[in-house]
């Protein structure tokens, strides 16, 4: 009886520990979204303006003719997106979104050197568009030639970049804020994904839906959701890195 009681107690302890770990994981998963929402509520208007800025800059650059202008606009988005991360970090730590010093004092050198790698999401869209539509798909994205295409197909093309977007999502804050190398940033990203796959899957789904519905809503899905998503992304990196 004593041996059986000991076995039962051990099994109960194991079950209790497992339940505790599951509950802890759920709390950590929810923390991303809770912290992100709380951060967004601190300055919703400023965050909307902040996230609108990259769209305006990209749109103005794409008014220039030819594929060179398009590639230039995509490349320019790399430092612009990096700057938005720095502004969101400034909001989280100082209570204000806009800070020229936070942007200018960041270590941009290594980050800008790997900027061509951050164009991979656009290249994945280009490849997917070519697979779906052939040369017309290349003309659509690279040469900005209007073709007869449904919002559904365009949404699929745009959202095809999400896997690579998620893979590279934390590179900017890890390099610019946590001062890590690109290799260390990717290692940390894989650690976050393996530690909290549920939260990553939810973020993946949310980003996919927002981008997919952009053609259906004339871009409103991106405009309205991107400030909240950006804060949730920051909450994810903040929850996993105490030094940020």
C-alpha positions in Angstrom: 0.0 0.0 0.0 2.8 2.4 0.8 4.5 1.7 -2.5 1.3 2.2 -4.4 0.5 5.4 -2.5 4.0 6.7 -3.4 3.4 5.9 -7.1 0.0 7.7 -7.0 1.6 10.7 -5.3 4.3 10.8 -8.0 1.7 10.6 -10.8 -0.3 13.3 -9.2 2.8 15.5 -8.9 3.6 15.0 -12.5 0.1 15.8 -13.6 0.1 18.9 -11.4 3.4 20.1 -12.9 2.2 19.4 -16.4 -1.0 21.4 -15.7 1.1 24.2 -14.3 3.4 24.3 -17.3 0.3 24.3 -19.7 -1.3 27.2 -17.8 2.0 29.0 -17.7 2.3 28.6 -21.5 -1.2 29.9 -22.0 -0.5 32.9 -19.9 2.7 33.6 -21.8 0.9 33.2 -25.1 -1.8 35.7 -24.0 0.9 38.1 -22.7 1.9 38.9 -26.3 -1.6 40.1 -27.2 -2.4 41.7 -23.9 0.8 43.7 -23.8 0.5 44.6 -27.4 -3.1 45.9 -26.9 -2.1 47.9 -23.8 0.7 49.5 -25.7 -1.5 50.4 -28.6 -4.0 52.1 -26.3 -1.3 54.4 -25.0 -1.1 56.3 -28.3 -3.5 55.0 -31.0 -3.6 58.1 -33.1 0.2 58.5 -33.2 0.6 54.8 -34.0 -1.8 55.0 -36.9 0.2 58.0 -38.3 3.4 56.0 -37.7 2.3 53.0 -39.6 0.8 55.1 -42.3 4.1 56.7 -43.0 5.8 53.6 -44.6 2.8 53.2 -46.9 3.0 56.8 -48.1 6.7 56.7 -48.6 6.5 53.4 -50.5 3.6 54.7 -52.7 5.5 58.0 -53.5 8.6 56.1 -54.6 6.5 53.7 -56.8 5.2 56.7 -58.7 8.6 56.7 -60.4 8.7 54.7 -63.6 10.2 51.3 -64.1 11.1 48.3 -62.0 14.1 50.1 -60.5 11.7 52.5 -58.7 9.8 49.5 -57.3 12.9 47.7 -56.1 14.1 51.0 -54.6 10.8 51.5 -52.8 11.1 48.0 -51.3 14.7 48.6 -50.2 13.8 51.9 -48.7 11.2 50.2 -46.6 13.9 48.3 -44.7 15.2 51.4 -42.8 11.7 52.8 -42.5 10.4 49.6 -40.9 13.4 49.6 -38.6 12.6 53.2 -37.6 9.0 52.2 -36.8 10.3 49.5 -34.4 12.5 52.1 -32.7 9.5 54.4 -32.3 7.3 51.7 -30.8 10.2 50.8 -28.4 10.4 54.5 -27.5 6.7 54.5 -26.8 7.0 51.4 -24.6 10.0 52.8 -22.6 9.5 56.5 -22.7 5.8 57.0 -23.3 6.1 58.8 -26.6 6.1 57.5 -30.2 8.2 60.1 -32.0 11.9 60.4 -31.2 14.5 61.5 -33.7 17.3 60.7 -31.3 16.1 57.1 -30.8 16.3 56.6 -34.6 19.5 58.5 -35.2 21.4 56.9 -32.3 20.6 53.3 -33.3 23.4 51.1 -34.8 22.3 51.0 -38.4 25.5 49.7 -40.0 25.0 45.9 -39.7 21.3 46.2 -40.2 21.6 48.0 -43.5 24.2 45.5 -44.7 21.7 42.7 -44.5 18.8 44.8 -46.0 18.9 42.8 -49.3 17.9 39.7 -47.4 14.8 41.6 -46.1 13.6 41.9 -49.7 13.0 38.2 -49.8 9.2 38.6 -48.9 8.8 40.7 -52.1 10.7 38.1 -54.1 8.5 35.4 -52.8 5.5 37.4 -54.0 7.1 37.8 -57.4 7.8 34.1 -57.7 4.2 33.2 -56.6 2.7 35.7 -59.0 4.8 34.1 -61.8 3.6 30.6 -60.9 0.0 31.7 -60.8 -0.1 34.1 -63.8 3.1 33.5 -65.8 4.7 36.6 -67.3 1.6 38.6 -66.6 2.3 38.2 -62.9 5.8 39.5 -63.3 4.5 42.5 -65.3 1.9 43.1 -62.6 4.4 43.3 -59.6 7.6 44.3 -61.2 6.5 46.7 -64.0 3.2 47.7 -62.3 1.1 47.0 -65.4 -2.6 46.6 -64.8 -4.1 43.3 -65.7 -7.5 41.7 -65.3 -7.1 40.0 -61.9 -9.5 39.2 -59.1 -9.1 40.5 -55.6 -8.9 36.9 -54.4 -5.9 36.2 -56.6 -4.2 39.4 -55.7 -4.8 38.6 -52.0 -3.2 35.3 -52.5 -0.2 36.9 -54.2 0.2 39.5 -51.4 -0.2 37.0 -48.6 2.3 34.6 -50.1 5.0 36.7 -48.5 3.8 36.0 -44.9 6.0 33.0 -44.3 9.1 35.0 -45.0 7.7 38.0 -43.2 7.3 36.0 -40.1 10.7 34.4 -40.4 12.4 37.8 -40.6 9.9 39.6 -38.3 12.2 40.0 -35.3 15.4 40.8 -37.1 15.0 44.6 -37.0 14.3 44.9 -33.2 16.9 42.3 -32.3 19.6 44.0 -34.3 18.6 47.7 -33.7 17.4 47.4 -30.1 19.0 44.3 -28.6 22.2 44.9 -30.5 22.5 41.4 -31.8 24.0 40.1 -35.0 21.9 38.8 -37.9 22.9 35.2 -37.0 22.0 35.7 -33.3 18.7 37.3 -34.4 17.7 34.4 -36.5 18.7 31.9 -33.7 16.6 33.9 -31.2 13.7 33.9 -33.7 13.8 30.1 -34.0 13.9 29.9 -30.2 10.8 32.0 -29.9 9.0 30.0 -32.5 9.9 26.6 -30.8 9.0 27.9 -27.4 5.6 29.4 -28.2 4.3 27.9 -31.5 0.7 28.6 -30.7 1.2 32.4 -30.5 3.3 32.3 -33.6 0.6 30.4 -35.4 -2.0 33.0 -34.3 0.2 35.8 -35.5 0.8 34.0 -38.7 -2.9 33.7 -39.3 -3.6 37.3 -38.4 -0.9 38.7 -40.7 -2.2 36.4 -43.5 -5.8 37.6 -43.1 -4.8 41.3 -42.9 -2.7 41.1 -46.0 -5.0 38.8 -47.9 -8.0 41.2 -47.4 -6.0 44.3 -48.5 -7.2 44.1 -52.1 -10.8 43.4 -51.0 -10.8 46.5 -48.7 -8.7 48.9 -50.8 -5.9 48.6 -48.2 -8.1 49.4 -45.2 -7.3 46.0 -43.5 -3.6 46.9 -43.5 -4.2 50.5 -42.5 -6.5 49.7 -39.6 -4.8 46.5 -38.3 -1.1 47.3 -38.7 -0.8 49.5 -35.6 -2.3 46.9 -33.4 -0.3 44.1 -35.0 2.9 46.1 -34.7 2.3 46.5 -31.0 1.6 42.8 -30.6 4.8 42.0 -32.5 6.7 44.2 -30.1 4.9 42.5 -27.2 6.2 39.2 -28.5 9.8 40.2 -28.6 9.5 42.0 -25.3 8.1 39.0 -23.5 11.0 36.9 -24.7 13.9 39.3 -24.1 14.3 41.0 -20.8 17.0 43.4 -22.0 14.7 45.1 -24.5 
